[in-house]
Amino acid sequence: GTGKTVLALHRANYLASRERRVLFTSFIRTLPRVHQALFARMAPGRRDRVTFRSVHALAGDWLKAGPERSSIDEAAARVCFDEAWASVGPRAAGTWFGQAKKYWHDEVSVVIKGRGLADFEEYARLARVGRRAALSPAARADVWQLYEDYSERLAARGILDWADTLRIARDLAREQAA
């Protein structure tokens, strides 16, 4: 409601009017079609210069074109997380430190993997701004154990989750830009 999308569409139109190719991305899977339709109404003559993609679809394409050939398998990754959760996770029915399993999946995917944390010490020092549950050092050690168990299960099956896909695509993009 603050006008970010309208501003971004106008910026894309401006760049396209300068004979530039534009990549317009969104983290929400369904929005690229909406953005594309809005842009087509705004600037029908420049539609062919702007590509609308979700970040995850773009990352998947980068991965397919890159040297690493692990497969993205959302269902199998979910099974891996569920197994790690059963092994390391909740001490009480369905919650862990007062939060549901999805919260901890997001902690692993967004906070740990999304920030590219390499070791527990980095995670232990990290200010987790915006997360609703403060974590003691012991709780963070338990979460790190969940992350490691989950990562090992993914590696054993030779699959990636979306957080891995985004990280690898980011690294490939950086390599090509260098």
Secondary structure, 3 states (H helix, E strand, C coil): CCCHHHHHHHHHHHHHHCCCCEEEEECCCCHHHHHHHHHHHHCHHHHHHEEEEEHHHHHHHHHHHCCCCCEECHHHHHHHHHHHHHHHCCCECCEECCEEHHHHHHHHHHHHHCCCCCCHHHHHHCCCCCCCCCCCHHHHHHHHHHHHHHHHHHHHHCEECHHHHHHHHHHHHHHHHC
